[in-house]
Amino acid sequence: MMTLNDYHKLKFSNPNAPRVIVYSNNAVAAKLLNSHKSSGVAVVSVADCLAASAVSLPMPDALLPSLDEKIQGQSGRVAVVGIDAYLSLLSEYNIVAFLRELLERINDGRLNAAYFVNDRPRLLHLYFDNPKYEKSLDVVKVSGDFEDTEPPKVEIVSDKWVKSDNHLVNYHTLLKQLDDFLPTGNHTLVLKDLRSEQVGLGNNVSFVLDIQRIAERFYDFSADLNSTTLELLLSKTKERGGKPKSYLETEFVKENINVRLALKRLLELPTDDLWAAYVWLLQKQLPADTYLAKVLSSDVTHGNLLRKYVVDTAVTVLNDNYIKKFAAERAEALTGLLVESLVESLIVEFIGQTKSFDSASEFLTCGTKEEQIEIVRRVSKLDLTTGLPEPFKRLYPALADYLSSEFDYGTNDLNIYFKEYRRLKITNTITEAFAKKEFDLLLPTSCPPRESVLLNLRKKDDTALLVVDGMGAEYFPLLSALAKRRNMNVEYFAVVSAKLPTSTEFNLIEWNAERTLNAVKDVDNIAHNGAAKNEYCLPERNIATMLRVFEEVFNRITDGLSQFFRVAVTADHGASRLAVLAHNKKFDETLPWDGQPLDWRYSLTPENNDVRPPELEQQYHPDSGKTYWVTRGYKRLPKSGGKPNELHGGASLEERLVPIIVFTGLKSTVQSKQTDKKTTEQIVEKMGFDI
């Protein structure tokens, strides 16, 4: 091996013969090349033998002929550089093939070229260490300090997944970047339409084809997603730029990444392969102790998400310590979903699966009809003598309002009576003692006739009337509580008596038609037909449906107050559920009657019969000149057929007593207090009511 100075002193017998110049380091190579160039030698790089668009590296059998053409195309001596860059990409087999071909060209002596090669490749010595080559100067080795450099490492990926910006896009530019001498460093090559590895390349060239590895290497993204989802995510990310996580957050809308809105957003998103990535995003960002996190930890799909959310997961956490927290989160997320009909059907399914689980009550929090029915069913199994338990008050405020004992009916007897009546109605039972109490209890003198209270109200031009057909005094606590909750101003209220018989035709209310609001008839319809006409309706369904009617009652009151200063709300009559239950339990008595009576609870006085039994009250109607006998207590007349839900027409307190409440458009500035009888009388006197 000679020094650089020795090389410059060499005299070649054939200066135009091909030879290999083996250099030891970059500095030596540069000086050698400059020396050749100063002598007028042209420089040809192996990279110049590759087309600018080359997306595959030509093997030696294809490259060397092209290199020969480049050499032969020059007018004089040629220095060939870039061989080391090319060889650094080849497999050992192809390095051998290249060196053999190069050796043949040296032996043939047919090309006017000097081939610059580093002495690092160990295979080089197998072919060029023959003394005859050094003696003939076909191979010239120029010494210098050893330069320890790592071979280059090249990663190759498809442009389908990675933008070519700031990356190499073909082998021509790769070889240029590797440099002519002692190539090293890490390089990325982004090739168009890359689908598979190219054979014949070395171990330091890696093809990144696995989508998981592409995500980790080029996007710093690691996720347990299937290949199809990950491919779609990376292609979308590549189009927009940035990181996959940022893309998902933008598409999902970052503000939706919370337990209140995420469910709705997941249901809105299209059912494509990217949907699973949004689930992954939520799994990473939501706290693990949330209900939604539990839902998403199962094998969830767009098709089963709502079922898992409403039914399956709720069933699995019935014994969890955080059941209240989960139930509250679930209710908040389900509120306002556009798929309400589907949600309700799934809630029905949940209810059906959990009827025997007390803890399932915690999940009856969405305010749906079916949940309210189920709450009433569960409450109906309780004793209720000490009132509605607190958890059910929270679950169903309207039911708590209905059962409230805070309202004062004006007498202790009425307070006790209606509290017990409502309790028995909800539990769908009756006692013999209560049936006897109803028969013995007389109409309190403190309850004036409805018409006497309405008399002065009717004269006020700024007062409208709303009649709720069939609304008995049992609903007074509910009306009062709903008014408080809405911060509505109650000017006056009273418990008044309807006319006997307690049916609409005998209780027509006179009022100016222009100041009469559309009547609410659903209460009476439910009493007659149940929650759905021509269907058998369970008592709990009827009660829950009845309670919902009062939302519409207050809607009409509010609408009336937008047109009038006052709205007076009353009813034509009440109805009795216990009259039906008493009959079913055989606690009633069917009175003897000659012929078919008009109704189960009243009829015209029999002809030629002036002796009224004590079980009946008598009522004369001067307008028609007719006299009626009306049953007291839960007695009934022997009319054929029957009413399965509620009865009216009789003289029981729940049929006979109805509320009057006068609302005004003034806003309450303090919380309403229950008005006692004395205060009521003062209000009436102050307002000029003539009762």
Residue pairs with C-beta under 8 A, 6 or more apart in sequence:
1 24
1 141
1 142
1 143
2 10
2 140
2 141
2 142
2 143
3 142
3 143
4 28
4 31
4 32
4 142
4 143
4 144
7 32
7 140
7 142
8 35
10 137
10 140
12 137
13 137
14 109
15 77
16 77
16 112
17 109
17 112
17 138
18 105
18 106
18 108
18 109
18 110
18 111
18 112
18 113
18 114
18 115
18 138
19 106
19 114
19 115
19 137
19 138
19 139
19 140
20 102
20 106
20 114
20 115
20 117
20 128
20 133
20 138
20 139
20 140
21 32
21 114
21 115
21 116
21 117
21 140
21 142
22 117
22 118
22 119
22 124
22 128
22 139
22 140
22 141
22 142
23 29
23 32
23 116
23 117
23 118
23 119
23 142
23 144
23 181
24 118
24 119
24 141
24 142
24 143
24 144
24 145
24 146
24 147
25 144
25 145
25 146
25 147
25 182
26 147
26 181
26 182
27 144
28 142
28 143
28 144
29 116
29 118
29 180
29 181
29 182
30 181
32 116
32 142
33 43
33 79
33 81
33 116
33 180
36 43
36 77
36 79
36 114
37 43
37 79
39 77
40 76
40 77
41 76
41 77
41 78
41 79
41 114
42 74
42 75
42 76
42 77
42 78
42 79
43 78
43 79
43 81
44 67
44 70
44 71
44 74
44 78
44 79
44 80
44 81
44 113
45 80
45 81
45 82
45 175
45 176
45 180
46 63
46 67
46 80
46 81
46 82
46 83
46 85
46 86
46 175
47 82
47 85
47 86
47 172
47 175
47 176
48 70
49 58
49 63
49 66
49 67
49 70
50 57
50 58
50 63
50 170
50 171
50 172
50 175
51 170
51 172
52 170
52 172
52 173
53 170
53 172
54 170
54 171
54 172
55 170
55 171
55 191
55 192
55 193
55 194
56 171
56 198
57 89
57 90
57 171
57 198
57 200
57 201
58 66
59 90
59 94
59 97
59 200
60 90
60 94
60 97
60 98
60 101
61 97
61 101
63 86
63 98
64 98
64 101
64 102
64 105
67 80
68 105
68 111
70 78
71 78
71 80
71 111
71 112
71 113
72 111
74 112
76 112
77 112
77 113
77 114
78 111
78 112
78 113
78 114
79 113
79 114
79 116
80 113
80 114
80 115
80 116
81 116
81 180
81 181
82 175
82 178
82 180
83 115
83 116
83 117
84 116
84 117
84 118
84 120
84 121
84 180
84 181
84 182
84 183
85 152
85 175
85 178
85 179
85 180
85 183
86 98
86 175
87 95
87 98
87 121
88 151
88 152
88 178
88 183
88 202
88 204
89 154
89 171
89 174
89 201
89 202
89 204
89 205
90 98
90 200
90 201
90 202
91 200
91 201
91 202
91 203
92 123
92 202
93 200
94 200
94 201
95 121
95 123
95 202
96 123
99 123
99 124
99 126
99 127
99 128
100 127
102 115
103 127
103 128
105 111
106 133
106 138
106 139
116 180
116 181
117 124
118 181
118 182
119 125
119 141
120 182
128 139
132 138
133 139
134 140
134 141
147 182
149 182
149 184
150 184
151 183
151 184
151 204
152 178
152 183
152 184
152 185
152 186
152 187
152 204
153 185
153 186
153 187
153 204
153 205
153 206
154 174
154 186
154 187
154 188
154 189
154 204
154 205
154 206
155 186
155 187
155 188
155 189
155 206
155 208
155 217
156 188
156 189
156 190
156 191
156 194
156 205
156 206
156 207
156 208
157 188
157 189
157 190
157 191
157 194
157 207
157 208
157 209
157 214
157 217
157 218
158 190
158 191
158 192
158 193
158 194
158 195
158 209
159 169
159 190
159 191
159 192
159 193
159 194
160 193
160 194
160 235
160 238
161 211
161 214
161 218
161 231
161 234
161 235
161 238
162 190
162 214
162 218
162 238
163 190
163 238
163 241
164 190
167 188
167 189
167 190
168 174
168 177
168 187
168 188
168 189
168 190
169 189
169 190
169 191
169 192
170 189
170 191
171 189
174 187
174 189
177 187
178 185
178 187
194 207
194 209
195 209
196 207
196 209
197 207
197 209
198 207
208 214
208 217
208 218
211 227
211 230
211 231
211 234
212 222
212 227
212 230
214 234
215 221
215 222
215 223
215 230
215 233
215 234
215 244
216 222
219 234
219 237
219 243
219 244
220 243
221 243
221 244
221 245
223 230
223 244
223 277
223 280
224 280
225 233
225 276
225 277
225 280
226 276
228 273
229 273
229 274
229 276
229 277
230 277
231 273
232 272
232 273
232 274
232 277
233 244
233 247
233 248
233 274
233 277
234 244
236 247
236 274
237 243
237 244
237 247
240 247
244 277
245 281
248 277
248 278
248 280
248 281
249 257
249 281
251 269
251 274
251 278
252 265
252 269
252 278
252 281
253 265
255 261
256 262
256 264
256 265
257 281
257 282
257 285
257 286
258 286
259 286
259 290
259 291
259 292
259 329
259 332
259 333
260 329
260 332
260 333
261 333
262 282
262 286
262 292
262 333
263 292
263 305
263 309
263 333
263 334
263 337
264 333
264 336
264 337
264 338
265 278
266 275
266 278
266 279
266 282
266 302
266 305
267 302
267 305
267 306
267 337
267 338
267 339
269 275
269 278
269 302
271 302
271 303
275 301
275 302
279 296
279 300
282 292
282 293
282 296
283 293
283 296
283 297
286 292
286 293
286 296
287 293
289 322
290 329
291 313
291 317
291 325
291 326
291 329
291 330
292 309
292 329
292 333
294 313
294 316
294 317
294 326
295 305
295 308
295 309
295 313
298 308
298 312
298 313
300 308
306 339
306 342
306 343
306 346
307 346
307 349
309 330
309 333
309 334
310 330
310 334
310 343
310 346
310 347
310 349
310 350
311 346
311 349
311 350
311 353
314 326
314 327
314 330
314 350
314 354
314 360
314 363
315 350
315 353
315 354
317 323
317 326
318 354
318 357
318 359
318 360
319 359
320 326
323 359
323 362
323 363
324 362
327 362
327 363
327 365
328 365
330 363
330 365
330 366
331 363
331 365
331 366
331 367
334 343
334 366
335 366
335 367
337 343
343 366
343 368
344 368
344 369
344 370
347 366
347 368
347 370
347 371
348 370
350 360
350 363
351 360
351 364
351 370
351 371
351 374
354 360
354 363
355 374
361 375
361 378
361 391
361 392
361 395
362 391
364 371
364 372
364 374
364 375
364 395
364 396
365 371
365 395
369 544
369 545
369 548
372 396
372 398
372 399
372 544
372 547
372 548
373 538
373 540
373 541
373 544
374 540
375 392
375 395
375 396
375 399
375 544
376 396
376 399
376 426
376 539
376 540
376 543
376 544
377 538
377 540
378 392
379 388
379 392
379 396
379 399
379 426
379 427
380 426
380 427
380 428
380 539
380 540
381 427
382 389
382 427
384 403
384 423
384 426
384 427
385 423
387 403
387 405
388 399
388 400
388 403
392 399
392 400
393 399
393 400
397 485
398 478
398 482
398 547
398 548
398 550
399 426
399 543
399 547
400 481
401 477
401 478
401 480
401 481
401 482
402 422
402 426
402 474
402 475
402 477
402 478
402 547
403 422
403 423
403 426
403 477
404 477
404 478
404 481
405 415
405 419
405 477
406 477
406 480
406 481
406 674
407 476
407 477
407 480
407 481
407 674
408 415
408 674
408 675
408 676
408 677
409 415
409 418
409 473
409 476
409 495
410 444
410 446
410 447
410 494
410 495
410 676
410 677
410 680
411 444
411 446
411 677
413 441
413 444
414 444
414 447
414 473
414 495
414 653
414 657
417 437
417 438
417 441
417 653
418 473
418 474
418 476
418 477
418 653
418 654
420 434
421 434
421 474
421 578
421 653
421 654
422 474
422 477
424 430
424 431
424 434
424 578
424 581
425 474
425 543
425 577
425 578
426 543
428 539
428 540
428 581
429 581
429 585
430 578
430 581
430 582
430 585
430 587
431 587
432 587
434 578
435 578
435 582
435 587
435 588
435 633
435 634
436 633
438 578
438 633
438 634
438 652
438 653
439 615
439 632
439 633
439 634
439 635
441 653
443 497
443 651
443 653
443 656
443 657
446 495
446 677
447 494
447 495
447 496
447 497
447 657
448 494
448 496
448 497
448 691
449 496
449 497
449 499
450 496
450 497
450 498
450 499
450 507
450 509
450 570
450 658
450 660
451 509
452 496
452 690
452 691
453 494
453 496
453 660
453 689
453 691
454 465
454 509
454 511
454 568
454 570
454 660
455 690
456 687
456 688
456 689
456 690
457 463
457 465
457 566
457 568
457 662
457 689
458 465
458 510
458 511
458 512
460 566
461 515
462 564
462 565
462 566
463 515
463 564
463 565
463 566
463 567
463 568
463 662
464 515
464 516
464 517
464 560
464 563
464 564
464 566
464 567
464 568
465 509
465 511
465 515
465 516
465 517
465 567
465 568
465 569
465 570
466 517
466 519
466 520
466 553
466 556
466 557
466 560
466 567
466 568
466 569
466 570
467 509
467 516
467 519
467 520
467 570
467 571
467 572
468 519
468 520
468 523
468 553
468 569
468 570
468 571
469 504
469 519
469 520
469 521
469 523
469 524
469 525
469 571
469 572
470 521
470 523
470 524
470 525
470 526
470 527
470 571
470 572
470 573
470 574
470 575
470 648
471 520
471 523
471 570
471 571
471 574
471 658
471 659
472 571
472 573
472 574
472 575
472 654
472 655
472 657
472 658
473 495
473 574
473 653
473 654
473 657
473 658
473 659
474 574
474 654
475 523
475 550
475 659
476 493
476 495
476 659
478 547
478 550
479 550
479 553
479 569
479 659
479 661
480 490
480 493
480 661
480 672
480 674
482 550
482 554
483 490
483 554
483 661
483 663
483 672
484 671
484 672
486 554
487 667
487 668
488 554
488 557
488 663
488 668
489 663
489 664
489 665
489 666
489 667
489 668
490 661
490 662
490 663
490 672
491 566
491 662
491 663
491 664
491 683
491 687
492 660
492 661
492 662
492 680
492 683
492 684
492 687
492 689
493 659
493 660
493 661
493 662
493 675
493 680
494 659
494 660
494 680
494 691
495 657
495 658
495 659
496 570
496 657
496 658
496 659
496 660
497 656
497 657
497 658
498 507
498 571
498 572
498 573
498 574
498 655
498 656
498 657
498 658
499 506
499 507
499 619
500 506
500 602
500 617
500 619
500 628
500 630
500 651
500 656
501 599
501 601
501 602
501 619
501 628
501 630
501 649
501 650
502 573
502 574
502 601
502 630
502 648
502 649
502 650
502 651
502 655
502 656
503 573
503 599
503 602
503 648
503 649
504 524
504 572
504 573
506 621
506 628
507 572
507 573
508 572
509 570
509 572
515 564
517 556
517 559
517 560
517 567
518 556
520 549
520 552
520 553
520 556
522 546
522 549
522 552
523 546
523 549
523 571
523 575
524 575
525 533
526 542
526 545
526 546
526 549
526 645
527 575
527 645
527 646
527 647
527 648
528 643
528 645
528 646
529 645
530 536
530 537
530 541
530 542
530 644
530 645
531 537
531 541
531 542
531 544
531 545
536 644
537 545
537 645
539 577
539 645
542 645
553 569
557 567
557 569
557 663
560 567
561 567
561 663
561 664
561 665
564 665
565 664
565 665
566 662
566 663
566 664
566 665
567 662
567 663
568 660
568 661
568 662
568 663
569 659
569 660
569 661
569 662
569 663
570 658
570 659
570 660
570 661
571 658
571 659
572 658
573 648
573 649
573 655
573 656
573 658
574 648
574 654
574 655
574 656
574 657
574 658
575 646
575 647
575 648
575 654
575 655
576 634
576 646
576 647
576 648
576 650
576 652
576 654
576 655
577 645
577 646
578 634
578 652
578 654
579 588
579 601
579 634
579 636
579 646
579 647
579 650
579 652
579 655
580 643
580 644
580 645
580 646
580 647
581 587
582 588
582 634
583 634
583 636
583 642
587 634
588 633
588 634
588 635
588 636
589 615
589 635
589 636
590 635
590 636
590 637
590 638
591 613
591 615
591 616
591 631
591 635
591 636
591 637
591 638
592 638
593 603
593 606
593 637
593 638
594 606
596 639
596 640
597 603
597 637
597 638
597 639
598 604
598 639
599 637
599 639
599 649
600 631
600 636
600 637
600 639
600 642
600 643
600 647
600 649
601 630
601 631
601 636
601 637
601 647
601 648
601 649
601 650
601 655
602 628
602 629
602 630
602 631
602 637
602 649
602 650
603 628
603 629
603 637
604 626
604 627
604 628
604 629
605 612
605 618
605 627
605 628
605 629
606 629
612 618
612 629
614 632
615 631
615 632
615 633
615 635
616 629
616 630
616 631
616 632
616 635
617 629
617 630
617 631
617 632
617 651
618 627
618 628
618 629
618 630
619 627
619 628
619 630
620 626
620 627
620 628
621 627
621 628
630 649
630 650
630 651
631 637
631 650
631 651
632 650
632 651
632 652
633 652
634 652
635 650
636 647
636 650
647 655
648 655
649 655
650 656
675 683
683 689
684 691
